[in-house]
Amino acid sequence: MSTIQLTDVQKHFQRRPIIQNVSLSIDSGKIFGLIGPSGCGKTTLIKLMVGMLKADAGHIEVLQQAVPNYNLLQKIGYMAQSDALYTDLTGIENMQFFAKLYSFNKVERAKRITYAADIVQLTNALSQKVETYSGGMKRRLSLAIALIQNPDILILDEPTVGIDPALKLTIWQELERLKKVEKKTILITTHVMDEAEKCDELALMREGKIITHGTPTELKTLYNAKTFDEVFLQAGGAKL
Ligand SMILES: Nc1ncnc2c1ncn2[C@@H]1O[C@H](COP(=O)(O)OP(=O)(O)OP(=O)(O)O)[C@@H](O)[C@H]1O
């Protein structure tokens, strides 16, 4: 069953077409990867799905409800590309602030914060002010905040940028667990080709269009390619 459905979606900025007739179906319980070069429209497409931007044409449904829809916000965990954090507060204060937006009681809230901080290995840095965090630590805190909510759908815009390989592996293991055990639907954007391999399905974007989509194996077979760099080049994309 599809959790996110886009039909002929279009978006312009200052009359420039940024998203051009995109139709896409993202199945529930899958990790779906949106891949494409910088500026091709990945973040714009995600913001349209979350309801932060309004499409100029076309139709978007999430969980069979038309977007934008206030009720859907409780069901989507969104990690933006630029970190929306309060830098003069500590890590834990940031987590508490966002956790209070959701309908947890005090005990659940504390449990969710402990779980999320542990996944991104920030437990020992929670009492520090965010202004003292490195870029990677801020990314990890943003990811932790998206995880607090325990949503049906996780939409993560480049979640592993600036994160070291060992922690990246831990984060991917958790995404796999969330998919398998908790049946979450996860949408990520990435430039990183080895992350593309880990997705169940992929859509490759270029200049506001989906140029091809399928499972990693299907795409490699289709383009007779050994790597995703090759798939992307064969499909007509620029080098990432
Ligand atoms: N609010 C805006 N006003 C005008 N142009 C915008 C706006 N937001 C994005 N754009 C333009 O739309 C295009 C797509 O941007 P978008 O951020 O969606 O790309 P992206 O694929 O996510 O890139 P990256 O991988 O670098 O984050 C870019 O040319 C960008 O400059």
The ligand as an SDF file (V2000), in Angstrom:
LIG
                    3D

 31 33  0  0  0  0  0  0  0  0999 V2000
   12.4820   29.4960   -1.7040 N   0  0  0  0  0  0  0  0  0  0  0  0
   13.1210   29.4340   -2.8710 C   0  0  0  0  0  0  0  0  0  0  0  0
   13.0800   30.4640   -3.7310 N   0  0  0  0  0  0  0  0  0  0  0  0
   13.6970   30.4240   -4.9390 C   0  0  0  0  0  0  0  0  0  0  0  0
   14.3930   29.3400   -5.3870 N   0  0  0  0  0  0  0  0  0  0  0  0
   14.4780   28.2730   -4.5630 C   0  0  0  0  0  0  0  0  0  0  0  0
   13.8490   28.2690   -3.2770 C   0  0  0  0  0  0  0  0  0  0  0  0
   14.0900   27.0540   -2.6930 N   0  0  0  0  0  0  0  0  0  0  0  0
   14.8430   26.3580   -3.5760 C   0  0  0  0  0  0  0  0  0  0  0  0
   15.0690   27.0850   -4.6990 N   0  0  0  0  0  0  0  0  0  0  0  0
   15.8160   26.6310   -5.8780 C   0  0  0  0  0  0  0  0  0  0  0  0
   15.2020   25.4240   -6.3190 O   0  0  0  0  0  0  0  0  0  0  0  0
   16.1870   24.5070   -6.8000 C   0  0  0  0  0  0  0  0  0  0  0  0
   16.0520   23.2000   -6.0590 C   0  0  0  0  0  0  0  0  0  0  0  0
   16.4620   23.3840   -4.7130 O   0  0  0  0  0  0  0  0  0  0  0  0
   16.4140   22.1910   -3.6430 P   0  0  0  0  0  0  0  0  0  0  0  0
   16.8780   22.7260   -2.3400 O   0  0  0  0  0  0  0  0  0  0  0  0
   15.0900   21.5530   -3.7060 O   0  0  0  0  0  0  0  0  0  0  0  0
   17.5040   21.1840   -4.2670 O   0  0  0  0  0  0  0  0  0  0  0  0
   18.2010   19.9000   -3.6400 P   0  0  0  0  0  0  0  0  0  0  0  0
   18.1550   18.8370   -4.6830 O   0  0  0  0  0  0  0  0  0  0  0  0
   17.5940   19.5790   -2.3170 O   0  0  0  0  0  0  0  0  0  0  0  0
   19.7060   20.3880   -3.4510 O   0  0  0  0  0  0  0  0  0  0  0  0
   20.8030   19.9650   -2.3470 P   0  0  0  0  0  0  0  0  0  0  0  0
   21.1100   18.5310   -2.5660 O   0  0  0  0  0  0  0  0  0  0  0  0
   21.9650   20.8780   -2.6390 O   0  0  0  0  0  0  0  0  0  0  0  0
   20.1770   20.2390   -1.0290 O   0  0  0  0  0  0  0  0  0  0  0  0
   17.5350   25.1970   -6.6240 C   0  0  0  0  0  0  0  0  0  0  0  0
   17.8890   25.7920   -7.8540 O   0  0  0  0  0  0  0  0  0  0  0  0
   17.2530   26.2620   -5.5750 C   0  0  0  0  0  0  0  0  0  0  0  0
   18.1000   27.3700   -5.7540 O   0  0  0  0  0  0  0  0  0  0  0  0
  1  2  1  0
  2  3  1  0
  2  7  2  0
  3  4  2  0
  4  5  1  0
  5  6  2  0
  6  7  1  0
  6 10  1  0
  7  8  1  0
  8  9  2  0
  9 10  1  0
 10 11  1  0
 11 12  1  0
 11 30  1  0
 12 13  1  0
 13 14  1  0
 13 28  1  0
 14 15  1  0
 15 16  1  0
 16 17  2  0
 16 18  1  0
 16 19  1  0
 19 20  1  0
 20 21  2  0
 20 22  1  0
 20 23  1  0
 23 24  1  0
 24 25  2  0
 24 26  1  0
 24 27  1  0
 28 29  1  0
 28 30  1  0
 30 31  1  0
M  END
$$$$
